[in-house]
């Protein structure tokens, strides 16, 4: 990896360099390696769908351990890309929003699967029917530590109107309760900001959707590739996750690849629109004809929505 970093002079009292411009030129994953990774994920997809809960729980718990082991390199690399020295207290941001967030996600997923295995269903804090008949599921806080870290915060999921409490309970974690999904491969286009988003989007596809996953790193975060490969090593060794690098052309190749069944991205609405409709006159024409370029299932977080 080569780095072209241009920064202003001096550092602040926290050891942070002001507004560094870091350009990374990691080579894109060769197309033949990409094709091979997708073929491996397709081959592993039936086994992943059929994998028992105890084996999945063990895999997630081992991944939490390897993520912690990779944490120092992950956080240091992420901070360095922003011009933060490794002895600066500002390093805490990358430990918290990157490493710790991913470990927490892994532990929560393992706990949910343990509940399903041991009791037959997940155990949300509460399922409530509101006065207007809409059903809400309380999902946060989940532990006493949440109240310490996020005092006063609570979260609920409000379900589509017409879904009653009994239906909600019956549908929860249904991919782990006998309703096995069709074996599929998902492409996750990783975010370019918070370093845990790509891994956690991949975990969602793996555990909640039952798909094997190809995670393409955003060019801004490519320097984290080796650390994420260490952190998520058990999933890679199990054959259910592959990580690749590349720019916009590589993303376009992956989106259109016949071996990819579903898509997820976190990023800009403009990127999403370009993937779905194209750009320029093509986009105008396709919108007019209601003829999207991509018709695969596609979920996205765009601008925090």
VMD Tcl script that draws the C-alpha trace (Angstrom):
set ca {
  {0.00 0.00 0.00}
  {1.25 3.46 -0.86}
  {0.05 6.56 0.95}
  {0.08 10.13 -0.23}
  {-0.66 12.23 2.85}
  {-0.57 16.01 2.84}
  {-1.19 17.66 6.18}
  {-0.94 21.08 7.73}
  {1.88 21.90 10.08}
  {1.74 21.13 13.78}
  {-0.60 19.12 15.97}
  {-3.19 20.15 18.53}
  {-3.09 19.43 22.24}
  {-4.66 16.02 21.64}
  {-2.02 14.97 19.14}
  {-4.29 15.29 16.13}
  {-3.01 16.72 12.87}
  {-5.47 19.22 11.39}
  {-7.59 17.90 8.48}
  {-5.16 15.47 6.83}
  {-5.72 14.52 3.23}
  {-4.85 10.85 2.93}
  {-4.88 9.21 -0.47}
  {-4.54 5.45 -0.56}
  {-3.66 3.46 -3.59}
  {-4.27 -0.13 -2.52}
  {-4.56 -2.29 -5.63}
  {-8.01 -3.54 -6.51}
  {-8.63 -7.25 -6.06}
  {-7.99 -8.88 -9.46}
  {-11.14 -9.87 -11.32}
  {-10.17 -13.53 -11.39}
  {-9.81 -13.47 -7.59}
  {-13.20 -11.76 -7.30}
  {-14.83 -14.39 -9.49}
  {-13.21 -17.12 -7.43}
  {-14.43 -15.55 -4.18}
  {-18.01 -15.38 -5.47}
  {-17.83 -19.00 -6.64}
  {-16.59 -20.05 -3.17}
  {-19.42 -18.14 -1.50}
  {-21.98 -19.75 -3.79}
  {-20.58 -23.17 -2.96}
  {-20.74 -22.41 0.77}
  {-24.26 -20.90 0.73}
  {-26.24 -24.18 1.09}
  {-24.11 -25.26 4.05}
  {-24.51 -21.86 5.69}
  {-28.30 -22.05 5.39}
  {-28.26 -25.55 6.90}
  {-25.78 -24.79 9.71}
  {-27.14 -25.47 13.20}
  {-27.57 -22.78 15.84}
  {-24.88 -24.11 18.18}
  {-22.32 -24.03 15.38}
  {-23.37 -20.50 14.40}
  {-23.16 -19.30 18.00}
  {-19.67 -20.75 18.35}
  {-18.62 -19.06 15.10}
  {-19.87 -15.66 16.28}
  {-18.26 -16.00 19.69}
  {-14.91 -16.98 18.16}
  {-15.17 -14.00 15.83}
  {-15.67 -11.69 18.82}
  {-12.39 -13.03 20.24}
  {-10.46 -12.52 17.00}
  {-11.96 -9.05 16.58}
  {-10.62 -8.06 19.99}
  {-7.23 -9.52 19.08}
  {-7.18 -7.46 15.87}
  {-8.43 -4.36 17.65}
  {-5.15 -2.58 18.28}
  {-4.10 -2.73 14.65}
  {-7.59 -1.81 13.47}
  {-7.91 1.24 15.74}
  {-4.35 2.42 15.14}
  {-4.69 2.20 11.37}
  {-8.06 3.97 11.37}
  {-6.72 6.76 13.57}
  {-3.54 7.15 11.54}
  {-5.60 7.66 8.38}
  {-7.12 10.70 10.08}
  {-3.78 11.98 11.30}
  {-4.25 10.93 14.93}
  {-1.21 9.70 16.84}
  {-1.44 6.31 18.52}
  {-0.76 7.89 21.94}
  {-3.61 10.39 21.58}
  {-6.82 10.06 23.60}
  {-8.64 10.61 20.31}
  {-7.76 6.98 19.56}
  {-10.74 6.12 21.73}
  {-13.12 7.01 18.92}
  {-11.84 4.25 16.67}
  {-11.78 1.72 19.49}
  {-15.37 2.61 20.40}
  {-17.04 3.18 17.04}
  {-15.06 0.48 15.23}
  {-13.75 -2.40 17.32}
  {-16.08 -2.28 20.33}
  {-19.20 -1.71 18.23}
  {-18.42 -4.78 16.11}
  {-17.73 -6.95 19.15}
  {-20.98 -5.81 20.73}
  {-22.86 -6.67 17.54}
  {-21.31 -10.14 17.50}
  {-22.18 -10.74 21.15}
  {-25.78 -9.55 20.71}
  {-26.26 -11.78 17.69}
  {-24.83 -14.75 19.57}
  {-27.13 -14.01 22.52}
  {-30.18 -13.84 20.26}
  {-29.32 -17.15 18.60}
  {-28.77 -18.67 22.05}
  {-32.27 -17.56 23.05}
  {-33.69 -19.12 19.89}
  {-31.83 -22.37 20.53}
  {-32.70 -22.61 24.22}
  {-36.24 -21.16 24.33}
  {-37.48 -21.43 20.75}
  {-37.64 -17.68 20.09}
  {-35.80 -14.40 20.59}
  {-36.54 -12.49 23.77}
  {-37.06 -8.78 23.09}
  {-37.70 -6.57 26.10}
  {-41.37 -6.23 25.22}
  {-43.87 -6.47 22.38}
  {-46.54 -3.80 22.83}
  {-49.72 -2.85 21.01}
  {-50.10 0.94 20.91}
  {-53.40 2.72 21.36}
  {-53.88 3.00 17.60}
  {-53.33 -0.74 17.13}
  {-49.81 -0.55 15.76}
  {-47.32 -3.00 17.28}
  {-44.02 -1.79 18.75}
  {-41.09 -3.94 19.87}
  {-38.78 -2.52 22.54}
  {-35.18 -3.21 21.48}
  {-32.99 -0.89 23.59}
  {-31.60 -0.83 26.24}
  {-30.81 -4.52 26.40}
  {-28.56 -4.56 29.49}
  {-27.69 -2.48 32.54}
  {-24.51 -1.31 30.81}
  {-26.64 0.34 28.12}
  {-28.19 2.57 30.76}
  {-24.73 3.61 31.92}
  {-23.38 4.34 28.44}
  {-26.56 5.86 27.01}
  {-28.56 7.24 29.97}
  {-32.06 8.30 29.04}
  {-32.06 6.63 25.64}
  {-34.54 3.99 24.51}
  {-35.47 2.55 21.13}
  {-38.41 0.67 19.69}
  {-39.23 -0.81 16.30}
  {-42.71 0.02 15.04}
  {-44.02 -2.65 12.73}
  {-46.10 -2.18 9.60}
  {-49.74 -1.53 10.35}
  {-51.77 -4.70 10.15}
  {-49.06 -6.87 11.74}
  {-50.42 -7.92 15.12}
  {-48.38 -9.01 18.14}
  {-48.93 -12.73 17.52}
  {-47.74 -12.43 13.91}
  {-44.71 -10.38 14.99}
  {-43.71 -13.03 17.52}
  {-44.18 -15.83 15.00}
  {-42.02 -14.09 12.38}
  {-39.10 -13.14 14.61}
  {-35.85 -14.90 13.63}
  {-37.83 -17.14 11.29}
  {-34.70 -17.99 9.26}
  {-33.47 -19.75 12.42}
  {-36.79 -21.36 13.35}
  {-37.44 -23.73 10.47}
  {-38.04 -21.27 7.62}
  {-34.74 -21.68 5.85}
  {-34.03 -19.13 3.14}
  {-32.89 -19.95 -0.37}
  {-29.05 -20.15 -0.53}
  {-27.87 -16.76 -1.79}
  {-24.81 -14.51 -1.95}
  {-25.06 -10.87 -0.88}
  {-22.77 -8.05 -1.92}
  {-22.15 -5.47 0.80}
  {-20.71 -2.17 -0.40}
  {-18.94 -0.96 2.73}
  {-19.29 2.53 4.13}
  {-16.51 5.09 3.88}
  {-16.90 6.60 7.33}
  {-17.38 4.60 10.57}
  {-15.20 1.52 10.29}
  {-17.64 -0.89 11.96}
  {-20.46 -0.31 9.47}
  {-19.11 -2.58 6.72}
  {-18.48 -5.52 9.07}
  {-21.84 -5.06 10.80}
  {-23.70 -4.81 7.48}
  {-22.01 -8.08 6.54}
  {-23.07 -9.65 9.84}
  {-26.67 -8.59 9.24}
  {-26.69 -10.30 5.85}
  {-25.03 -13.41 7.26}
  {-27.12 -13.90 10.38}
  {-30.42 -12.10 9.81}
  {-30.81 -12.81 6.10}
  {-28.99 -16.15 5.91}
  {-26.77 -15.19 2.97}
  {-23.06 -15.66 2.46}
  {-21.37 -12.30 1.92}
  {-18.87 -10.58 -0.32}
  {-17.79 -7.37 1.46}
  {-16.27 -4.74 -0.80}
  {-14.36 -2.18 1.22}
  {-14.87 1.49 0.46}
  {-11.65 2.97 -0.98}
  {-11.44 5.32 2.02}
  {-11.25 2.33 4.37}
  {-9.14 -0.05 2.29}
  {-6.23 0.38 4.69}
  {-8.29 -1.59 7.21}
  {-8.51 -4.66 4.98}
  {-5.80 -6.73 6.65}
  {-7.19 -5.91 10.11}
  {-10.75 -6.80 9.14}
  {-9.54 -10.05 7.63}
  {-7.91 -10.89 10.97}
  {-10.93 -9.75 12.96}
  {-13.44 -11.69 10.87}
  {-11.10 -14.62 10.31}
  {-13.40 -17.38 11.60}
  {-16.13 -16.32 9.15}
  {-13.62 -16.26 6.30}
  {-12.24 -19.67 7.29}
  {-15.80 -21.02 7.38}
  {-16.17 -19.94 3.75}
  {-19.15 -17.63 4.35}
  {-17.36 -14.27 4.01}
  {-14.89 -12.82 1.55}
  {-13.41 -9.30 1.51}
  {-12.34 -7.51 -1.66}
  {-11.01 -4.08 -2.56}
  {-11.56 -1.74 -5.49}
  {-13.02 1.47 -6.84}
  {-16.19 2.46 -8.66}
  {-15.52 0.28 -11.72}
  {-14.97 -2.73 -9.47}
  {-18.18 -1.96 -7.59}
  {-20.07 -1.79 -10.88}
  {-18.62 -5.16 -11.91}
  {-19.75 -6.71 -8.62}
  {-23.24 -5.19 -8.66}
  {-23.86 -6.63 -12.12}
  {-22.16 -9.98 -11.44}
  {-24.51 -12.92 -12.11}
  {-23.21 -14.67 -9.00}
  {-24.53 -11.91 -6.71}
  {-28.15 -12.36 -5.62}
  {-28.76 -9.36 -3.33}
  {-27.17 -6.00 -2.56}
  {-26.68 -3.76 0.44}
  {-24.84 -0.47 0.72}
  {-24.27 2.28 3.23}
  {-23.37 5.57 1.62}
  {-24.58 8.36 -0.62}
  {-28.00 8.55 -2.24}
  {-26.18 9.60 -5.41}
  {-24.24 6.34 -5.45}
  {-27.44 4.37 -4.93}
  {-29.24 6.26 -7.70}
  {-26.31 5.70 -10.09}
  {-26.37 1.96 -9.38}
  {-30.11 1.64 -9.86}
  {-30.73 4.10 -12.72}
  {-27.34 4.95 -14.20}
  {-26.19 8.53 -14.76}
  {-26.88 11.40 -17.12}
  {-29.31 10.87 -19.95}
  {-29.41 7.14 -19.28}
  {-30.80 7.78 -15.80}
  {-33.41 10.23 -17.12}
  {-34.54 7.75 -19.76}
  {-34.64 4.77 -17.41}
  {-36.66 6.69 -14.84}
  {-39.13 7.75 -17.52}
  {-39.54 4.12 -18.59}
  {-39.40 2.79 -15.01}
  {-36.60 0.49 -16.17}
  {-33.95 0.17 -13.42}
  {-30.54 -1.19 -14.33}
  {-30.56 -3.41 -11.25}
  {-33.55 -5.48 -10.21}
  {-31.88 -7.58 -7.50}
  {-33.11 -7.10 -3.92}
  {-31.31 -3.96 -2.74}
  {-31.31 -2.48 0.76}
  {-29.43 0.64 1.72}
  {-28.67 3.21 4.40}
  {-28.41 6.55 2.64}
  {-27.53 9.63 4.65}
  {-28.49 7.96 7.94}
  {-31.89 6.87 6.54}
}
mol new
graphics top color blue
foreach p $ca { graphics top sphere $p radius 0.5 }
foreach p [lrange $ca 0 end-1] q [lrange $ca 1 end] { graphics top cylinder $p $q radius 0.2 }
display resetview
